[in-house]
């Protein structure tokens, strides 16, 4: 009985701290409509800062607490809302999630930059670990008692604040109808800023209280995940109710301690992993049990994301360009760089799994690399043949990995079919944490019951995955592996474009825009969601198996949830609705930022006088991905769309495009002949295509009069408008551009209707240009019969 009381009291303490963290999350989500996936990172940074001022700088405890809880955390939270979060109002759910995920990634990189992860840091209980009080025969420290009392006071205080004060009621009204709140004298932005300040302060308090209770040295990843465990409590409160949130936190804390106390850890060797995974398991269960929202139609305010659909011709052309370009690059790359590029291309394949699922269908998966882990395990155990140096992965092993991942994707999607948006993101994140903490972390040999077959999922914590052999093609050579994976990505990319242009792709887009309308028109949203989940999981599993083969040796750290979050972030930043976005995002996540850091390290070593500068740039490059992700709020469509728009200038200036390609060929030949290094090749290529599209319009404008004069002298018609027709998806006609005669004729042909004659009085209009009348007949004009 004494043991039960001891673990119950400790469970209440842990649940109280979870409740403090979850209440801060509920506070920010309720008032700003943004679920902060970076909530745990705020707690982590605050705990590190408290260690810095209290134990490294020896500030008194009250002063250190005031500095962290009263100054840093509220200021940081308010700054986040003012500079970033309030710009997310008219973006989709995936964009809002990505920006807060970027906050997590950036905070982790910043903590490792400021505080050397190889140096252990600890701080003790408040009042010391020996100062204890006896309650019902169980001893509890003053620190734990303080944490429990603080949780109760915060729960009661927030309830009173939300329902009995004008400011609290105003905070609850911010999300529902900010304009109406303004009409009643409220200030929505000020209230939302205040809520972020309070939410950050609560996260900081939870981080400081929980660190000494858990013991051990401060670890950025572990501390961030511990506060993320509070997500289950916040969801239990439906992200609205503070009392239910604290109730869920108490259940979570008690369950955590009871597993520690009563599960037979000697016989059940998976008990420790299960205890770590328990919060995510409970989160998944809570998401399934609690009632969800009904199918919703499209939002009143259209999101700012715009993804244009490429033609099949352009998709095939760019696929060929990718393969040819990679072949040329392979010829000038060192073997080590070739192997690095192989890893980057496998990441691009995993990233491609997000294009149909999230880019087309709008369904969020925050754990693509976790499916890659499952594909790796299947391919390693059931797809390897040969022995010694002749050990190879078979094509059947890769296909089996994709098939099993498709089945797992269906199993994950089946219970989550009624989830959407944020709740689906949380469910897939819970699945990803479960895979990394329960499946991949299982390194102990076991015996299957009944079958009595011994097995080990991740034997000895490392898998030595051999490279594949595809019939006569042996991928042991890095150059061959690079070309095969590039061709695979190109083929899958063309198939993704074909899928988007097919009837199935249109149904996926309809599911993304309005599930209610999709169901009303006779489509089956459940079947669509299940099929696209299976397709996405299969691609991710295939990419994961190839990634592990490219790395040769992989450990569980390769599949932690933060790797998935970073990949999702870079793909969304690049443009998750484009195949090229998956290519760019995968390369950046897999090798791009690491290569940038290695380059700064190498240059700093070669130039000792500038070592401090390049050391700073090397560390800054670890934070750079998060800064790019946070900047997504300004351009939610992604930077690939900006590049596409910038390069459209060459449609009207083919001569300038040819000149640019000639310069690029000259740079390549200089690198091929070792006239300068590959770093110069990369730098000059980036410089060329960064400047060339910008100077092209200036040169074209100077050449245009002479060209028109020559055409006129030859009896040709004058050149058309300088900017030419812009290709706009038909679904955006009338939204992004006005409806014109040309658009109307295209629609008539698509619908099988006879083309209508030109309307009297219409001005000649060019698709994509804003013109007077733009195909709209004057009042009282009758449309002539065809």
C-alpha positions in Angstrom: 0.0 0.0 0.0 2.9 2.4 0.8 4.3 1.8 -2.6 0.9 2.5 -4.2 0.6 5.8 -2.3 4.2 6.8 -3.1 3.7 6.2 -6.9 0.3 7.8 -6.8 1.7 11.0 -5.2 4.6 11.1 -7.7 2.1 10.5 -10.5 0.0 13.4 -9.3 3.1 15.6 -9.3 4.1 14.6 -12.8 0.5 15.0 -14.0 0.4 18.5 -12.5 3.5 19.5 -14.4 2.1 18.1 -17.6 -1.1 20.1 -16.8 0.9 23.3 -16.5 2.6 22.7 -19.9 -0.7 21.6 -21.5 -2.6 24.6 -20.1 -0.1 27.0 -21.8 -0.7 25.1 -25.0 -4.5 25.4 -24.7 -4.1 29.1 -23.9 -2.2 29.9 -27.1 -4.3 27.6 -29.3 -7.6 29.0 -27.9 -6.7 32.6 -28.5 -4.7 32.5 -31.8 -6.0 29.4 -33.5 -2.4 28.1 -33.9 -1.4 24.8 -32.2 2.2 25.4 -31.2 4.3 22.3 -31.9 7.2 24.3 -30.6 5.7 24.5 -27.1 8.2 21.9 -25.9 11.2 23.8 -27.3 10.2 26.9 -25.4 10.3 24.8 -22.2 13.6 23.3 -23.2 15.2 26.7 -23.9 13.9 28.1 -20.6 15.3 25.2 -18.6 18.7 25.7 -20.2 18.6 29.4 -19.6 17.7 28.8 -16.0 20.7 26.5 -15.6 22.8 29.2 -17.1 21.8 32.1 -14.9 21.3 30.0 -11.7 24.2 27.5 -11.7 26.8 28.8 -14.2 26.4 32.5 -13.3 25.4 31.8 -9.7 22.4 34.2 -9.6 20.1 33.7 -6.5 17.2 31.4 -7.2 14.5 34.1 -6.9 16.4 36.4 -9.3 17.0 33.5 -11.8 13.3 32.6 -11.7 12.2 36.2 -12.3 14.6 36.5 -15.2 13.4 33.4 -16.9 9.7 33.2 -16.0 9.1 37.0 -15.7 11.2 38.3 -18.5 12.6 35.9 -21.1 9.6 33.5 -21.5 6.9 36.1 -21.8 9.0 38.3 -24.1 9.8 35.3 -26.3 6.2 34.3 -26.5 5.0 37.8 -27.3 7.8 38.2 -29.9 6.8 34.9 -31.6 3.2 36.1 -32.0 4.0 39.6 -33.2 6.6 38.5 -35.8 5.4 35.1 -37.0 2.1 33.7 -35.7 -0.3 36.5 -36.5 0.8 36.2 -40.2 -0.6 32.7 -40.3 -4.3 33.5 -40.3 -5.0 32.9 -44.0 -2.8 29.9 -44.5 -3.7 26.2 -44.5 -3.3 23.9 -41.6 -0.1 22.3 -42.9 1.6 25.8 -43.2 0.7 26.7 -39.6 2.0 23.3 -38.4 5.2 23.7 -40.4 6.0 27.1 -39.0 5.7 25.8 -35.4 7.7 22.7 -36.3 10.4 25.0 -37.7 10.4 26.7 -34.2 11.1 23.3 -32.7 13.9 22.5 -35.1 15.4 25.9 -34.7 15.3 25.8 -30.9 17.1 22.4 -30.8 19.8 23.7 -33.1 20.2 26.9 -31.1 20.5 24.9 -27.8 23.2 22.7 -29.2 24.9 25.8 -30.6 25.0 27.7 -27.3 25.4 24.9 -24.9 27.9 22.2 -25.9 25.9 18.9 -25.9 29.0 17.0 -24.8 29.1 18.9 -21.4 26.7 17.5 -18.8 24.5 20.0 -17.1 22.2 19.3 -14.1 20.3 21.3 -11.5 18.9 20.1 -8.2 15.5 20.3 -6.6 14.3 23.6 -5.2 15.2 23.6 -1.4 17.4 20.5 -2.1 16.7 16.9 -2.5 16.9 16.0 1.2 14.2 18.5 2.4 11.1 16.3 2.4 7.7 16.1 4.0 5.8 12.9 4.9 2.3 12.5 3.5 0.3 9.3 4.2 3.5 7.5 5.0 5.2 8.6 1.7 8.0 11.1 1.5 7.8 13.9 -1.0 10.3 16.7 -1.5 9.4 20.4 -1.2 10.1 20.7 -4.9 7.5 18.1 -5.8 5.0 19.6 -3.3 5.6 23.1 -4.8 5.0 21.7 -8.3 1.7 20.1 -7.3 0.6 23.2 -5.5 1.5 25.4 -8.5 -0.5 23.1 -10.8 -3.6 23.4 -8.7 -3.3 27.2 -8.3 -2.7 27.6 -12.1 -5.7 25.4 -12.9 -8.0 27.3 -10.6 -6.6 30.7 -11.7 -7.0 30.0 -15.4 -10.5 28.9 -14.9 -11.3 32.1 -13.0 -9.4 34.2 -15.5 -11.2 32.8 -18.6 -14.7 33.0 -17.2 -14.6 35.8 -14.7 -12.4 38.6 -16.2 -13.0 40.8 -19.2 -9.5 40.0 -20.6 -10.1 36.2 -20.3 -13.5 36.4 -22.0 -11.9 38.5 -24.7 -9.2 35.9 -25.3 -11.8 33.2 -25.8 -13.5 35.4 -28.3 -10.4 36.2 -30.4 -10.5 33.0 -32.5 -14.3 32.9 -32.9 -14.8 36.3 -34.4 -12.0 39.0 -34.2 -13.9 41.7 -36.1 -16.9 41.3 -33.8 -14.6 41.5 -30.8 -13.2 44.8 -32.2 -16.7 46.2 -32.5 -17.3 45.6 -28.8 -14.1 47.4 -27.9 -11.7 44.5 -27.8 -8.2 44.4 -29.3 -7.7 40.9 -30.8 -4.0 41.3 -31.6 -3.1 42.6 -28.1 -5.1 39.8 -26.5 -3.4 37.1 -28.7 0.0 38.5 -27.9 -0.8 38.4 -24.2 -1.9 34.8 -24.5 1.4 33.8 -26.2 3.3 35.5 -23.4 1.4 33.6 -20.7 1.6 30.4 -22.6 5.4 30.6 -23.0 5.7 31.4 -19.3 3.7 28.3 -18.4 5.9 26.2 -20.7 9.0 27.6 -19.1 7.7 26.8 -15.6 6.9 23.2 -16.6 10.4 22.8 -18.1 12.1 24.1 -15.0 9.9 22.0 -12.6 10.2 18.7 -14.5 13.9 18.6 -15.2 15.2 17.8 -11.6 12.3 15.3 -11.0 13.3 13.2 -14.0 17.0 13.4 -13.1 20.0 13.1 -15.4 21.7 15.8 -17.5 19.8 18.3 -19.6 19.2 17.0 -23.0 17.5 19.2 -25.7 15.8 16.3 -27.5 14.6 14.5 -24.4 13.3 17.6 -22.7 11.5 18.8 -25.8 9.8 15.4 -26.2 8.8 15.3 -22.5 6.8 18.5 -22.8 5.4 17.3 -26.1 3.9 14.4 -24.0 1.6 17.1 -22.7 -0.1 17.2 -26.1 -2.2 14.2 -25.0 -3.6 16.2 -22.0 -4.3 19.2 -24.2 -6.2 17.1 -26.7 -8.1 15.4 -23.9 -9.4 18.9 -23.1 -10.3 19.4 -26.8 -7.8 22.3 -26.8 -10.5 24.4 -25.1 -11.2 23.2 -21.6 -8.6 23.9 -18.9 -10.2 21.6 -16.3 -10.4 18.7 -18.7 -6.8 19.4 -19.7 -5.6 19.0 -16.1 -7.7 15.9 -15.7 -6.0 14.3 -18.8 -2.6 15.4 -17.4 -3.3 13.7 -14.1 -4.4 10.5 -15.9 -1.2 10.6 -18.0 1.0 11.2 -14.9 -0.6 8.4 -12.9 -0.4 5.9 -15.8 3.2 6.7 -16.4 4.2 6.0 -12.8 2.0 2.9 -12.4 3.7 1.3 -15.5 7.0 2.1 -13.8 5.9 0.5 -10.5 3.9 -2.6 -11.5 5.1 -3.8 -15.0 7.6 -6.6 -14.5 10.6 -5.1 -16.1 12.8 -8.2 -15.8 10.4 -10.4 -17.7 8.9 -7.7 -20.0 12.1 -6.1 -21.4 10.0 -3.7 -23.4 8.5 -2.0 -20.3 11.0 0.9 -20.4 10.2 1.6 -24.1 6.5 1.2 -23.5 6.6 3.8 -20.6 8.4 6.3 -22.9 5.8 5.6 -25.6 2.8 5.7 -23.3 1.9 9.4 -23.7 1.8 9.1 -27.5 -0.2 5.9 -27.3 -2.7 7.7 -25.0 -2.7 10.6 -27.5 -3.6 8.3 -30.3 -6.4 6.7 -28.3 -7.8 10.1 -27.2 -7.9 11.2 -30.8 -9.9 8.2 -31.7 -12.3 8.1 -28.8 -13.3 11.8 -28.5 -15.9 13.0 -31.0 -14.6 14.8 -34.0 -16.0 17.6 -36.1 -18.3 16.8 -39.0 -17.3 17.1 -42.6 -16.6 20.7 -43.4 -17.0 22.7 -46.5 -14.4 25.2 -47.8 -13.5 28.1 -45.7 -14.9 31.6 -46.3 -11.4 33.0 -46.6 -9.3 31.3 -49.3 -5.9 30.2 -48.3 -2.9 32.0 -49.9 -1.3 28.8 -51.3 -1.4 28.4 -55.1 0.0 25.3 -56.8 0.0 25.2 -60.6 -0.4 21.9 -62.4 2.4 21.2 -64.9 1.6 19.6 -68.3 2.7 16.0 -69.0 5.0 17.3 -71.7 6.8 19.6 -69.3 6.9 16.8 -66.6 8.6 14.4 -69.0 11.0 17.1 -70.3 12.1 18.1 -66.7 12.5 14.4 -65.8 14.9 13.9 -68.7 16.7 17.1 -67.7 17.1 15.8 -64.2 18.6 12.5 -65.3 20.9 14.1 -67.8 22.0 16.8 -65.3 22.7 14.3 -62.6 24.8 12.2 -65.1 26.9 15.3 -65.9 27.2 16.1 -62.2 28.3 12.6 -61.4 31.3 13.0 -63.8 32.8 15.9 -61.8 31.9 14.8 -58.2 34.3 13.0 -55.9 33.2 9.5 -54.8 32.4 10.7 -51.3 30.2 13.5 -52.7 28.5 10.9 -55.0 27.6 8.8 -51.9 26.3 11.9 -50.2 24.2 12.8 -53.2 22.8 9.2 -53.2 21.5 9.8 -49.6 20.0 13.1 -50.6 18.1 11.5 -53.5 16.7 8.8 -51.2 15.5 11.5 -48.9 13.9 13.1 -52.0 12.0 9.8 -52.7 10.7 9.8 -49.1 9.7 13.5 -49.5 7.9 12.6 -52.7 5.5 10.5 -50.6 4.1 13.8 -49.2 3.2 15.3 -52.5 0.0 13.1 -53.2 -0.9 12.9 -49.5 -0.4 16.4 -48.3 0.1 18.5 -51.5 -2.8 17.0 -53.4 -5.2 15.6 -50.8 -4.4 17.9 -47.9 -3.9 15.0 -45.5 -1.0 15.6 -43.1 1.6 13.1 -42.2 4.3 14.2 -39.8 6.1 10.8 -39.7 7.2 9.9 -43.3 10.7 8.7 -42.0 8.9 6.3 -39.6 7.4 4.5 -42.6 11.0 4.5 -44.0 12.1 2.8 -40.8 9.5 0.1 -41.3 10.6 -0.4 -44.9 14.2 -0.7 -43.7 13.3 -3.4 -41.1 11.3 -5.4 -43.7 14.0 -5.1 -46.4 16.8 -6.1 -44.0 15.1 -9.1 -42.5 13.3 -10.5 -45.6 15.0 -9.0 -48.6 18.7 -9.8 -48.3 20.6 -12.5 -50.1 24.2 -13.7 -50.3 26.9 -13.6 -47.7 30.1 -11.6 -46.9 31.0 -9.0 -49.5 28.4 -10.5 -51.9 25.5 -9.7 -49.6 22.9 -7.7 -51.5 19.3 -6.4 -51.1 17.0 -7.9 -53.7 14.4 -6.1 -55.8 11.8 -8.3 -54.1 12.9 -7.1 -50.7 12.3 -3.5 -51.9 8.9 -4.4 -53.3 8.0 -6.2 -50.1 9.1 -3.2 -48.0 6.8 -1.0 -50.1 3.9 -3.5 -49.8 4.2 -3.9 -46.0 4.4 -0.1 -45.6 1.3 0.3 -47.6 -0.5 -2.2 -45.3 0.8 -0.3 -42.2 -0.3 2.9 -43.8 -3.8 1.5 -44.1 -3.7 0.3 -40.5 -2.7 3.8 -39.4 -5.2 5.5 -41.6 -8.2 3.2 -40.8 -8.6 4.4 -37.2 -7.7 7.9 -38.2 -10.0 8.2 -41.2 -12.3 10.6 -39.4 -9.4 12.8 -38.4 -8.4 15.8 -40.4 -6.0 18.8 -40.2 -4.4 19.3 -36.8 -5.8 16.1 -35.2 -4.5 14.0 -38.1 -1.1 15.6 -37.7 -1.1 14.8 -34.0 -2.1 11.2 -34.7 0.7 10.7 -37.3 3.2 12.3 -35.0 2.1 9.9 -32.2 2.6 7.0 -34.6 6.1 8.4 -35.4 7.1 8.7 -31.8 5.8 5.2 -31.1 7.9 3.7 -34.0 11.1 5.5 -32.8 10.6 4.7 -29.1 8.9 1.3 -29.2 9.8 -0.4 -32.5 13.1 0.9 -33.7 14.5 1.0 -30.1 13.8 -2.7 -29.6 17.3 -4.1 -29.8 16.8 -7.2 -27.5 16.5 -10.7 -29.0 13.0 -12.1 -28.4 11.1 -15.4 -29.1 7.8 -15.3 -30.9 5.1 -17.0 -28.7 3.7 -20.3 -30.1 6.1 -20.3 -33.0 9.2 -20.3 -30.7 11.2 -18.4 -33.3 13.9 -16.0 -32.1 14.1 -12.6 -33.7 15.3 -9.1 -33.1 13.9 -6.0 -34.8 17.0 -3.9 -34.5 19.8 -6.3 -33.4 22.5 -4.6 -31.3 21.1 -1.2 -32.1 22.6 -1.1 -35.6 21.5 -2.5 -39.0 24.2 -3.1 -41.7 22.0 -2.8 -44.7 23.6 -4.0 -48.0 23.1 -2.2 -51.2 20.6 -3.6 -53.7 21.2 -5.6 -56.8 18.5 -5.1 -59.5 18.9 -8.0 -61.8 22.2 -7.4 -63.7 22.6 -3.9 -62.2 24.7 -3.9 -59.0 24.3 -0.7 -56.9 27.4 -1.3 -54.9 29.0 1.4 -57.0 28.0 4.8 -55.8 27.7 6.3 -59.3 25.4 3.5 -60.5 23.3 3.8 -57.3 23.0 7.6 -57.9 21.8 7.2 -61.5 19.3 4.4 -60.6 17.8 6.4 -57.7 17.6 9.5 -60.0 15.8 7.6 -62.7 13.5 6.1 -60.0 12.7 9.6 -58.7 12.1 10.9 -62.3 9.7 8.1 -63.1 7.8 8.5 -59.8 7.7 12.2 -60.4 6.1 11.9 -63.8 3.6 9.4 -62.4 2.7 11.9 -59.7 2.0 14.6 -62.3 -0.1 12.1 -64.3 -1.9 11.2 -61.1 -2.6 14.9 -60.4 -4.0 15.4 -63.9 -6.2 12.3 -63.7 -9.7 11.9 -62.4 -8.3 10.4 -59.2 -6.1 13.5 -58.8 -9.1 15.8 -59.2 -10.9 13.9 -56.6 -8.0 14.3 -54.2 -7.9 18.0 -54.7 -11.7 18.1 -54.1 -11.1 16.2 -50.9 -8.6 18.9 -49.9 -10.8 21.8 -50.8 -14.0 20.6 -49.3 -14.7 17.1 -47.9 -18.4 17.9 -47.5 -18.7 18.9 -51.2 -16.7 15.9 -52.2 -19.1 13.6 -50.4 -22.1 15.5 -51.7 -21.0 14.9 -55.3 -21.0 11.1 -54.7 -17.3 10.6 -53.9 -16.2 8.4 -51.1 -13.8 10.4 -48.8 -13.0 7.4 -46.7 -11.8 5.4 -49.7 -9.9 8.3 -51.1 -8.1 9.0 -47.8 -7.3 5.3 -47.3 -5.9 4.8 -50.9 -3.7 7.9 -50.8 -2.4 7.0 -47.4 -1.4 3.6 -48.7 0.3 5.1 -51.8 2.2 7.6 -49.7 3.3 5.0 -47.1 4.5 2.6 -49.9 6.7 5.4 -51.5 8.1 6.4 -48.1 8.9 2.7 -47.2 10.7 2.2 -50.5 12.6 5.5 -50.0 13.5 4.5 -46.4 14.9 1.1 -47.5 17.0 2.7 -50.2 18.2 5.4 -47.8 19.4 2.8 -45.3 21.1 0.9 -48.1 22.8 4.2 -49.2 24.1 4.8 -45.6 25.1 1.1 -45.3 24.9 1.3 -41.5 21.9 2.9 -39.7 21.0 3.2 -36.0 17.8 4.2 -34.3 18.8 7.9 -34.3 18.2 8.0 -38.0 14.5 7.5 -37.5 13.6 9.8 -34.5 10.6 12.0 -35.0 12.7 15.1 -35.3 14.1 13.8 -38.6 10.6 13.4 -40.0 9.6 16.9 -38.7 12.7 18.4 -40.4 11.9 16.7 -43.7 8.2 17.7 -43.7 9.3 21.3 -42.9 11.8 21.6 -45.8 9.3 20.0 -48.3 6.6 22.4 -47.3 9.0 25.3 -47.5 10.1 24.2 -51.0 6.5 23.6 -52.2 4.6 20.5 -51.1 2.3 20.7 -54.1 5.1 20.2 -56.6 7.3 17.2 -57.4 10.1 19.7 -57.7 9.3 20.8 -54.2 9.9 17.2 -53.0 13.1 17.1 -54.9 14.4 20.4 -53.4 13.1 19.7 -49.9 14.5 16.2 -49.8 18.0 17.3 -51.0 18.0 20.1 -48.4 16.9 17.9 -45.6 19.1 15.0 -46.6 22.4 16.6 -47.5 22.0 20.3 -48.3 22.4 21.9 -44.9 24.9 19.3 -43.7 27.0 20.0 -46.8 26.8 23.7 -46.2 28.1 23.2 -42.6 30.9 21.0 -43.8 31.9 23.6 -46.4 32.2 26.3 -43.7 34.2 24.0 -41.5 36.6 23.1 -44.3 37.1 26.7 -45.4 37.7 27.7 -41.7 40.3 25.0 -41.4 42.0 26.1 -44.6 42.0 29.8 -43.6 43.0 29.9 -40.0 42.8 33.7 -39.8 39.1 33.6 -40.6 38.3 30.5 -38.6 36.1 32.4 -36.0 34.0 33.8 -38.8 33.5 30.5 -40.6 32.9 28.7 -37.3 30.1 31.1 -36.7 28.7 30.5 -40.2 29.0 26.8 -39.6 26.9 27.0 -36.4 24.5 29.4 -38.0 23.8 26.9 -40.9 22.3 24.6 -38.3 19.7 27.2 -37.4 19.2 28.2 -41.0 16.6 25.5 -41.9 14.4 26.8 -39.1 14.7 30.4 -40.2 13.6 29.4 -43.7 10.7 27.4 -42.2 9.6 30.3 -40.1 9.7 32.5 -43.1 7.1 30.3 -44.8 4.4 32.6 -43.3 5.3 35.2 -45.9 5.2 32.8 -48.9 3.1 29.7 -48.0 3.3 28.3 -51.6 7.1 27.7 -51.2 10.2 28.9 -52.9 10.0 26.6 -55.8 7.0 28.5 -57.0 9.0 31.7 -56.8 11.7 30.1 -58.9 9.2 28.9 -61.5 7.8 32.4 -61.8 11.2 34.0 -62.1 12.2 31.6 -64.9 9.0 32.3 -66.8 10.8 35.3 -68.2 12.8 33.0 -70.5 9.5 32.1 -72.4 9.8 35.4 -74.1 13.6 35.6 -74.2 14.8 32.3 -75.7 18.0 33.9 -76.8 18.9 34.9 -73.2 18.1 31.3 -72.1 20.4 29.9 -74.7 23.1 32.4 -73.6 22.7 31.3 -70.0 22.9 27.7 -70.9 26.1 28.4 -72.9 27.6 30.1 -69.8 26.6 27.1 -67.7 28.3 24.8 -70.1 31.5 26.8 -70.0 31.4 26.7 -66.1 30.9 22.9 -66.3 33.8 22.4 -68.7 36.1 24.4 -66.4 35.2 22.2 -63.5 35.4 19.0 -65.6 38.9 19.9 -66.7 39.9 20.7 -63.0 40.5 24.3 -63.8 38.8 25.2 -60.6 37.2 23.1 -57.8 33.6 21.9 -57.5 32.9 24.5 -54.8 33.6 27.2 -57.4 31.3 25.3 -59.8 28.5 25.4 -57.3 29.1 29.0 -56.3 29.2 30.2 -59.9 26.1 28.2 -60.9 24.1 29.7 -58.1 25.3 33.1 -58.9 24.6 32.7 -62.6 21.0 31.6 -62.2 20.4 34.0 -59.4 21.3 37.0 -61.6 20.4 35.9 -65.1 16.6 35.9 -64.8 16.8 39.4 -63.3 18.8 40.9 -66.0 16.9 39.1 -68.8 14.0 41.6 -68.8 16.3 44.6 -69.0 18.1 43.1 -72.0 14.9 42.0 -73.7 13.4 45.5 -73.4 16.4 47.0 -75.1 16.3 44.4 -77.9 12.5 44.4 -78.4 12.2 47.6 -80.6 14.9 46.3 -83.0 13.2 42.9 -83.2 9.8 44.5 -83.9 11.3 46.7 -86.6 12.9 43.8 -88.4 9.6 41.8 -88.2 7.7 44.8 -89.6 10.2 45.3 -92.4 9.8 41.6 -93.3 6.0 42.0 -93.4 5.4 40.0 -90.2 2.8 40.9 -87.7 3.9 43.0 -84.7 5.0 41.1 -81.6 2.4 40.5 -79.0 2.3 41.9 -75.5 5.6 42.0 -73.7 4.5 39.7 -70.9 2.6 37.2 -73.0 -0.2 34.9 -71.8 0.3 33.4 -68.4 -0.7 29.8 -67.8 -3.2 29.6 -64.9 -5.0 26.5 -63.6 -8.7 26.5 -64.6 -9.8 26.2 -61.0 -8.1 29.6 -60.3 -9.8 31.4 -63.2 -12.1 34.0 -61.8 -10.2 33.9 -58.5 -6.6 34.8 -59.3 -7.3 36.2 -62.8 -10.4 37.5 -64.5 -12.4 35.3 -66.8 -11.6 35.9 -70.5 -12.9 34.8 -73.9 -10.0 32.4 -74.2 -10.7 30.8 -70.8 -14.4 30.5 -71.8 -13.5 28.7 -75.0 -11.2 26.3 -73.1 -14.0 25.5 -70.6 -16.4 24.9 -73.5 -14.0 22.4 -75.1 -13.4 20.7 -71.8 -17.1 20.3 -71.1 -17.9 19.2 -74.7 -20.0 22.3 -75.4 -20.1 24.2 -78.7 -17.9 27.3 -78.7 -19.8 30.6 -78.4 -19.1 33.5 -80.7 -17.2 36.5 -79.5 -19.4 38.9 -77.5 -20.1 42.3 -79.1 -18.0 45.0 -77.6 -15.5 42.7 -75.9 -11.9 43.8 -75.8 -9.3 41.3 -76.9 -8.1 39.7 -73.7 -5.0 37.7 -72.9 -5.3 34.9 -70.4 -3.7 35.9 -67.1 -4.0 39.7 -67.8 -6.4 42.0 -66.1 -8.3 43.9 -68.9 -11.4 46.0 -69.0 -14.6 43.9 -69.5 -12.4 40.7 -69.7 -15.1 38.7 -71.5 -18.0 40.0 -69.4 -20.8 41.2 -71.7 -22.2 44.8 -71.1 -25.5 45.0 -69.3 -28.4 44.1 -71.6 -26.2 42.4 -74.2 -27.6 39.2 -75.6 -25.3 36.3 -76.3 -25.7 35.2 -80.0 -26.7 31.6 -80.6 -23.8 29.3 -81.7 
